[in-house]
Amino acid sequence: MDGKNKEKGCSSKGCKDKAPDSAQKLRDITEDQALKNRLSLIKHKIMVLSGKGGVGKSTVAANVAVALAMEGRRVGILDIDFHGPSIPTLLNLEGRQIQHDGESLLPAELAEGVKVISLGFFLKDPSDAVIWRGPMKMNVIKQLLTEVKWGELDYLIMDFPPGTGDEPLSVAQLVPDSDGAIIVTTPQNLSTIDVRKSITFCRKLNVPVIGVIENMSGFVCPECRTVLDIFKTGGGEKMASEMGVPFLARIPIDPQVVEASDSGSPFVYHYSKTEVAKAFLKAVQPLLALEDVTVEKPSITKEKGMNTKRIAIPVTQGVLSSHFGHCEIFAIFDVDSENRVLGRNDVTPPPHEPGTFPAWLRQQGADIIIAGGMGSRAQGLFNESGIQVVVGAPTVDLEHVLEGYLNGTLETGGNLCDH
Ligand code: ADP
């Protein structure tokens, strides 16, 4: 195979003018794929919203997360509040600064078994006034969702500022497969327009409403520990049924919740026998039920467009893998006849047995494989499967490999492997 892929190049002015656009498009696709890859490790993504502040939304988010961990699930909590993140206070993480391993951001890990990232970890001083405009927030949120190394999670609980502003809007757009939102309200706010606004927001953005939690509903007497209905309660259930959304639980006011919150001890864990803790454990049952629902994942075997070529690149640790037979995944790009990248899908190959990959990649619809080293026998098998082989590509990031291949500047040095 020729060392350089010059025949792909085009020196006409029109093509050169288009180059920056296509490079940007490729970067966007790569970024979107990195986000998808990260989110694919999280089974259920749940937003916690409220119409108004002070209804206990963050308290509910923190306790729901811990309650799920108490049920044996792997849980993360992401606090996306740019102006007043309260999760660090609620979980005894005040003053914590963000940690990283050089590649990814690392969440704090609580003794109660929950991983936590808060925007508060990025502020030197919690009273720092940062002025954020909508698009900046969206970029930061995208970065957070992409760069935090949660590992595999069963649930990611996302806490937002009250209302339906840029933060939940960004997440609704960036996480299109979220399981939905829990809406927190109090009996006093039920009749107000705010809860309905939250529900309408979800409906407009195709975010399922998992259900409504009525917090501060009744009062736990500090003396006898019985729940007293000091205000009118039960309206949450009525409102939920009027709006056609599930009602999850009523959580009473318990002065011990305030103490626990102020001292950073998740209530549901440290006071697990109380009415409030029982109510939280009840509220997470519908979340546990989500595990029975199977979501259909898009498949790479979907039809290619006419004149589209499909290029497969073996990847290990984010760069082209020098030994395609031992790669972690194949990144598969669809490229149109004008060398514009249309999309990317990452697929995990079957266990490596000599001769399996050519047939398998053919099933994936691949036309071209760009590899580092490859033995002549394997090259022959790919060619027999109708797959063109480019060997000797450098072990660098995929943008460079693909862009270089498409514009004819890919340096394909020596083929280092011949077994
Ligand atoms: P939000 O996120 O809606 O602004 P927070 O979760 O910060 O609200 O809660 C506001 C205050 O209400 C906190 O002091 C918290 O401890 C208290 N609180 C929340 N839920 C309860 C409850 N069920 N019983 C007693 N206090 C509560």
Residues whose N, C-alpha, C, O or C-beta is under 5 A from the ligand:
A	BS01	ADP	K52 G53 G54 V55 G56 K57 S58 T59 V60 S86 M216 I251 P252 I253 D254 P255 V257 V258 S261
